[in-house]
Amino acid sequence: MHGSRARYRFGPLERRGLIAGWRGGQIGVVAAGAVLAIVVMRHQPTPLTVVAAVIVVAACVAVAWWPIAGRTAEQWLPTVVRWGVTAPLGGRRRRPGVESAGHCIGADGAPCLVAPAVARVPGRPRIPAKDAPPSAAARAGPYGGLRVLGFDAHQTDAPMGVVCDARTKTYTAVMAVLGQSFALLGGAEKERRVASWAAVLTSLSRERSVVHRVQWVATTIPDDGAAVSGHLASHAVLPADAPARRSYATLLDVAGPDTSRHEVHVAVQVRAAGPAARAMRSLGGGDAAGCAVLSREVASLRRQLVDADIPVERVLDERSLAAVVRRSVDAPPAGGRRCPPCGVSWPWPLVTEVEWGALHADGSWHATYWIAEWPRVDVGPEFLGPLLLGPVRRAVAVVMEPLSSTQAVRHAERARTADIADAELRRRGGFLSTARRAREAELATHREEELADGHASFRFSGYVTVGAATREQLSVACDATEQAASQCRLELRRLYGDQERAFTCTLPIARGLG
């Protein structure tokens, strides 16, 4: 707390290693350099070879420690190797070969049909018909193994869309959440909303919880302001020449270029392992059991969100879920009337071309960032406002994995033990302890105290994807996003060399944690 208002502070990114803070990769690189230096000097012990051995050791130390764009060369090595290998194998350009997955019939606004239709079976997942099988490149890509299922639960008539990932054995459902102009609320109301959301998350970290991950995705889509102007025209009670209405109309005209639409989705995921696996086996196993277990958790979380004054508009069915994914991949331009393809069989990109720092998916360009550092100074509950608002097309996603109290205590105790051991090794070796390491140790102690007081613990990670119609517009949007992130006290790192996989972290499928 700071004064009468609640303030929040995040700790630095934990960088604990195996020995005295050294990672396994760093130790391996320096050890390899030392061995090579010894071999060189033993082979021909001359002053020249001694100089060469010193240069080799210095180069290995630089590779292990010298940061390049936030990562050392040793950390960049797997990404660079993978990037170099994908070129001859054709992995930078994918075409799944499912162009007949669905067809949009009629003019804009007409009903969309997916052919052929699949009958709904209560209590059973509806699996869309398989059209042309995905190519080998698509099966090997980040969308391989993903299917969008439909499920009709026994306890409700509303269908539920489920993303089934055969690789990780997970089932994910998505809820559309209504926004309530959080930035315009008073300080006390903001704190109450944040506390209510924290209470909802705490309920997910109970022992033997079947929820594997939960994710929220806030999407901003530029708009030409036609919807706002149309709402004024249809709902205004004052005449057109009234001063108040003229003033408001002028405001809408000025703000038209900066108008945007906002969508917030909450994804819930269960995994066929641990408590969820036992629950699935009791229901007979398979996709039907996984969807049934997920349906129960979604219904429970929806009730908790409503009780916490977080209104849930609806649980997305398979068609709405596919449409959300399609808008994330290739959103229509501001003011456009394009009717996007809504095939449930394959809502993912039809053609992707990966570059070192960007992804070209269908008709749009994307660049994804990882939130490497959260605010390390006191901030208020609305600190993400500059990033969530604005005319730039982007998606901000945070994926969280609840830890049971037993897991959280074990991790906290292991972190404290590692900090004490590292501090002792550094003291014996004559190395100074940095303020960052002292802060990490302090946070580990504070986390253990919070767990002892009954608070919940989560693993979480955040991502930001920026979208645009052209490469030039993407560059401008990325500059605006980086500036907005600095106002939020966030440190963004562009995920170079891994843009295709990183893009999926801002889709509502709860990816982004190892």
Secondary structure, DSSP 8 states (H G I E B T S, - for coil): -BTTB--B---------SBTTB-HHHHHHHHHHHHHHHHHHHH--SHHHHHHHHHHHHHHHHHHH-EETTEEHHHHHHHHHHHHHHHHHTTTEE--S-TTS-B--SSTTS--B-SS-----BTSEE-----S---HHHHHSTTTTEEEEEEE-TT-SSEEEEEEETTTTEEEEEEEE----GGGS-HHHHHHHHHHHHHHHHHHTSTT--EEEEEEEEEEEE--SHHHHHHHHHH--S-TT-HHHHHHHHHHHHHGGG-EEEEEEEEEEEESSTHHHHHHHHTTSHHHHHHHHHHHHHHHHHHHHHHTT--EEEE--HHHHHHHHHHHHS---TT--------SS--S-SSEEE-SS-EEETTEEEEEEEEEE---S-B-TTTTHHHHSSSS-EEEEEEEEEE-HHHHHHHHHHHHHHHHHHHHHHHHHT----HHHHHHHHHHHHHHHHHHTT--EEEEEEEEEEEESSHHHHHHHHHHHHHHHHHTT-EEEE-TT-HHHHHGGGSTT-----
